Amino acid sequence: MTIRELNRSMGWHFPTDGPKTLNGLLIDYLESIPEVGTTVKLAGYPVEVVQTKGNAVKMARIYPDWRRE
């Protein structure tokens, strides 16, 4: 998913001048290829890495109903 699509669908405001995809954003944020099960908070919401393939995150789960702290 592109950052633009993510911003539109989630109502987030990630900058679009850096990574162009959620995969790129996760790798940039973590500074490495994450393992399956890794969870990070983006815009206050947990994002869990569900599937990787090679050097990419192929599937991630976003918990949009999670209460932000």
N, C-alpha and C positions, 0 to 999 in steps of 0.2 A: 504494500500500500504506500502511496506517495504521501509525503508530509502535507501537501495541499489537500488531498482527500481526507487525511486524518484530521486536519484542522477543521475542515467543513463538517465532517460527520460527528466529531466529538465536541465542536465548539471551542477547540483549543487554539492557541496562537503561537505555535512553534515557528521560529524563523525559517524562511524558505531559501535563505542564501547559503545554508550549510548542507548537511545531508539531505538527500532528496527523497529517501524512503525510510520506512520504519526500521528496516534492517540496518540501514546506514546510521540512523539515529541511535539505535541500541549499541551497535559496535563502537560508534564514536563516544557514547556516554560511558561504556564499560571499558573501552580501550583494549578490547579483545573479543574473540568469538565466544559468546556465552554458551554455557552448557544448558541442556534441556532442564527445566525446572527453575532456572534463574528467574528471580522476580525483581524488578526495579520500579520505582515510582516515577512516573512522568506526568507532569501537570497535576500532581497529587493523587494520581490513580495508579494502582498496581498493574504492571504489564508483565505477564509471565511468558517465558520462552517455552513453547510447546514442542516445536520441531526445528531441527537444524539439518542442513545438508551441505557438506563441504565447508566453505567459508561464509555461509549465509544463514540467517534466521529465516526459515521457510514459513513458520506459523507462530503467531503470538496471540495470547488471550489478554484482552483488556477488560478490566472490571469497572465498567462505567457507573455502576450503582454503589460502589464503595464510597463510604463517607470520607471526605478529605479531612485530615487532621491539621 
